[in-house]
């Protein structure tokens, strides 16, 4: 009995050390650093959850005794963990089953609604997303005019407290539509001008003015939770994420930012952002692009315009990253790397396309000091793939770590595949 207890103790200690504190060195892989650089014959050293070495083995000879484990990975590829932005991952399980959808609150103005505490770490979708190298996500609320506060989550952890990476990073506003579209994608109909467009903007402005006055009032003891949630917008600790697509709406949102003296703003969606690159660049407004696998909004647009927008923003010097909002967005988050691969034939270099889901996303979310690229001093959130992670034909993630903690890459889809292959694949 004592022997069994000793064995169990040793096994648990070994596993705990591997997942949290053990050091390791990845040798001879191709490292895609996430900042536009590639190192063949790479050395990636990790200790205590941090990256301590990024080098070329043809130039640098490492001291192997400094690492507990040395993993030879010739022919394989190493990437920083991909970062999904503007997704409802962990808030939606089955869109057609209302009881599994918790991404919106009733009412129009809900800045105090927090995705942080609604995030479900037991979602069956999350492991399928991790399997493609997406290791972090900005979980975003939906609905209303002011939807609420998003949070950035690690895609591991027992509960939302464990998974929280950056709580309440920003407030999300759905900007009014200047032009109302009719019909649907298969049968579009003629739209019409929204006569209440300016009135809706005035309502938003009034709400923000009240919130700003509240943030400047250090005396009052009557706290409005909605306004308290917005304090960070005026001192720069939070980002205003404005969901807008068309040129007039984007321009009005930038002017609104100026009027309200909001320090940080990001356009989410940004279908027409390529038309306003000077305005966005001058005001340091970044863009989280909507899912590019879609048809154009207007019949006169080029059929491949959604695929070309990243290259247009890149050429103009506007900071952008790829989002994934769209149909079945929670489940589709796993395809984020393949969206990045899609923009390569449309004018974006492959390593720059990689930046659109790694370092650029980290910069826009304000977490680039800690993650988004493979650099010494940053957290060890990375993965190994047998092939090109931006290509669905060759991507096969075999190992992954979040802050140096090893990630389980199994998921229900793999389990079902194995189950039925065993039964019918004989």
Helices and strands as residue ranges (DSSP letters): H 2-16, I 17-21, E 24-32, E 38-47, E 50-56, G 64-66, E 69-72, E 77-80, E 82-87, G 98-100, G 116-118, H 124-130, E 134-139, E 146-154, H 160-163, E 164-174, E 179-183, E 188-193, H 197-216, H 225-229, H 231-235, E 239-244, H 247-260, E 265-269, G 273-276, H 277-282, E 286-289, H 305-316, E 320-322, H 329-332, G 333-335, H 336-342, G 344-346, H 350-355, H 359-365, E 382-385, E 397-402, E 405-406, H 412-424
